[in-house]
Amino acid sequence: MIHPEEVKSLLIRHFPGAEVSVADQTGTMDHFDIHVISKVFEGKTLIEQHRMVQVPLEAALTDGRIHAVQIKTRTSL
């Protein structure tokens, strides 16, 4: 398990200046709904954007603290 605020912190460190929100989908702190808005996604495909979001979460995904994520990315509001 990992707290949503810790997930958010990992993402903010990886994407400085991004708008990030993380919600626990099931109450078990291992399924998350993640939204990241950042200009770094400009020119990237959706799959490239999602892979970029997975990078800072790799350790938690590998060791099982995060079981599932639903990722939504955008370049602007």
C-alpha positions in Angstrom: 0.0 0.0 0.0 1.0 3.5 -0.7 -0.8 6.7 0.3 -2.2 8.8 -2.5 -0.3 11.9 -1.3 3.0 9.9 -1.6 2.0 9.0 -5.2 1.2 12.6 -5.9 4.6 13.7 -4.4 6.5 11.2 -6.7 4.7 12.6 -9.7 5.2 16.3 -8.8 9.0 15.7 -8.3 9.1 14.0 -11.7 6.9 16.7 -13.5 7.8 20.0 -11.9 5.1 22.6 -12.5 2.5 20.0 -13.5 -1.0 19.9 -12.1 -1.4 16.5 -10.5 -4.3 14.8 -8.8 -4.4 11.3 -7.3 -7.4 9.5 -6.0 -7.7 6.1 -4.2 -10.2 4.2 -6.3 -11.0 1.4 -3.9 -10.1 2.5 -0.4 -7.2 -0.1 -0.3 -4.5 2.4 -1.3 -3.2 0.2 -4.2 -5.6 1.3 -7.0 -5.3 4.9 -8.2 -6.9 7.3 -10.5 -4.1 9.7 -11.7 -4.5 12.9 -13.6 -1.5 14.8 -14.8 -1.6 18.1 -16.8 1.8 19.2 -18.1 3.3 20.8 -21.2 6.0 18.1 -21.3 3.3 15.9 -23.0 3.1 18.2 -26.0 3.9 16.3 -29.2 3.8 12.9 -27.4 1.3 10.1 -28.2 -1.1 9.1 -25.5 0.8 5.8 -24.8 4.1 7.8 -24.6 2.4 10.2 -22.1 1.2 7.3 -20.0 4.6 5.6 -20.0 6.1 8.9 -18.8 3.7 8.9 -15.9 4.6 5.3 -15.0 8.4 6.0 -14.8 8.3 7.6 -11.3 5.9 4.9 -10.1 8.0 2.0 -11.4 9.3 0.9 -8.0 5.9 0.9 -6.4 4.3 -0.9 -9.3 7.1 -3.5 -9.2 7.0 -4.2 -5.5 3.2 -4.3 -5.4 2.5 -1.2 -3.4 0.5 -0.1 -6.5 -1.6 -2.8 -8.1 -3.4 -0.7 -10.7 -3.6 2.8 -12.1 -5.9 4.6 -14.4 -4.0 7.4 -16.0 -5.3 10.6 -17.7 -2.9 13.1 -19.2 -3.4 16.4 -20.9 -1.1 19.3 -22.0 -3.4 22.1 -20.7 -6.5 22.9 -18.8 
